[in-house]
């Protein structure tokens, strides 16, 4: 039954990516690629340091820090991690809830990456400047325009 059919359910109930009680350490240890495990450990350390938060597994494969409530003009709303990443096959997806225009100068220093709607893709951390990466995560965490 959809939210439209059942007035007791809200659009918010439809969000699939939610925080879980699953172990982040077990998820990272289960990654098949050694480079992905190392990159994930480094990102967890960096995001933990910047946020002061412990990592939480959101859905089956997103490692997130903090929470952010969003509401679109359409009325759709929900909660997501404030900053997060996912070690995907062949790339790392960074999900940073910040204004992309504010980080363009940092992205110019970042190194090899691509962008999508709401995310930044990295092949591996060895392809990027670590200072720029830390700056990017810092700006995203402290971006008051979305928090």
C-alpha positions in Angstrom: 0.0 0.0 0.0 1.4 3.4 -1.0 1.4 6.6 1.1 -1.4 7.9 -1.2 -3.5 4.8 -0.4 -2.8 4.7 3.3 -3.1 8.1 5.0 -1.2 6.8 8.1 1.9 6.4 5.9 3.8 9.4 4.9 6.2 10.0 2.0 8.9 9.9 4.6 8.1 6.2 5.2 9.1 5.5 1.6 12.7 6.5 2.0 14.8 3.3 1.5 18.1 4.6 2.7 17.8 4.6 6.5 20.3 4.2 9.3 20.8 0.6 10.3 22.3 -1.2 13.3 24.6 -3.1 11.0 28.3 -3.0 11.7 30.3 -0.6 9.7 33.5 -2.5 10.5 32.0 -5.8 9.3 30.8 -4.1 6.1 34.2 -2.6 5.3 35.9 -5.9 6.2 33.6 -7.7 3.7 34.6 -5.5 0.8 36.4 -7.7 -1.7 39.0 -5.2 -2.9 41.9 -4.4 -0.5 42.2 -0.9 -1.9 38.5 -0.2 -1.2 38.9 -1.4 2.4 41.9 0.9 2.9 40.2 3.9 1.2 37.1 3.3 3.3 39.1 3.2 6.5 40.8 6.5 5.6 37.5 8.2 4.7 35.9 6.9 8.0 38.8 8.4 10.0 38.6 11.7 8.1 34.8 12.0 8.3 34.8 11.0 12.0 37.5 13.6 12.8 35.6 16.4 10.9 32.1 15.5 12.2 32.9 14.3 15.7 30.4 11.5 14.9 30.6 7.8 14.7 30.0 6.1 11.4 26.6 4.5 10.8 25.6 2.2 7.9 22.7 3.7 6.0 20.9 1.0 4.0 23.2 -1.8 2.8 26.2 0.2 1.6 26.4 3.9 2.6 28.6 4.9 5.5 27.2 8.2 7.0 27.9 10.7 9.7 25.3 12.9 11.3 21.8 13.4 9.9 20.2 16.0 7.7 16.4 16.5 7.3 15.5 17.6 3.8 12.2 18.9 2.3 11.7 19.4 -1.5 9.3 21.9 -3.0 7.3 18.9 -4.1 6.6 18.0 -0.5 8.8 15.0 -0.4 10.9 15.0 2.7 13.1 12.7 4.6 16.4 12.2 6.5 19.8 11.4 5.1 23.3 11.4 6.5 24.8 14.8 6.6 28.0 13.6 5.0 28.5 10.1 3.7 30.2 7.8 1.1 29.8 4.5 -0.5 32.5 2.2 -1.8 30.9 1.2 -5.1 32.3 -1.2 -7.7 35.1 0.7 -9.4 34.5 4.0 -7.6 33.8 5.8 -4.3 30.7 7.9 -4.2 30.8 10.9 -1.9 27.5 12.3 -0.8 27.9 15.7 0.7 24.9 17.8 1.4 26.4 21.2 0.5 25.9 23.8 -2.2 28.0 22.7 -5.2 28.8 26.2 -6.2 30.5 26.8 -2.8 32.9 24.0 -3.4 33.9 24.5 -7.0 37.3 26.0 -6.0 38.0 23.0 -3.9 36.9 20.6 -6.6 39.4 22.4 -8.9 42.2 21.3 -6.5 40.8 17.9 -5.8 42.3 15.9 -8.6 40.8 13.1 -10.6 37.0 13.0 -10.0 33.7 13.3 -11.7 30.4 14.7 -10.4 26.8 13.6 -10.6 23.6 14.9 -9.2 24.4 15.3 -5.5 27.6 13.2 -5.5 31.3 13.2 -6.3 32.9 10.1 -7.7 36.5 9.1 -7.0 38.2 6.0 -8.5 40.5 5.8 -5.4 41.9 8.2 -2.9 45.4 8.0 -4.4 43.9 10.0 -7.3 43.0 13.0 -5.1 44.8 15.7 -3.1 44.1 14.8 0.6 44.1 18.4 1.7 41.5 19.3 -0.8 39.5 16.3 0.2 39.6 17.3 3.8 38.6 20.8 2.9 35.7 19.6 0.9 34.4 17.4 3.7 34.9 20.2 6.2 32.9 22.7 4.1 30.1 20.1 3.6 29.9 19.3 7.3 29.7 23.0 8.3 27.5 24.3 5.4 24.8 26.2 7.2 22.8 26.6 4.0 21.5 23.1 4.2 21.7 22.2 7.9 
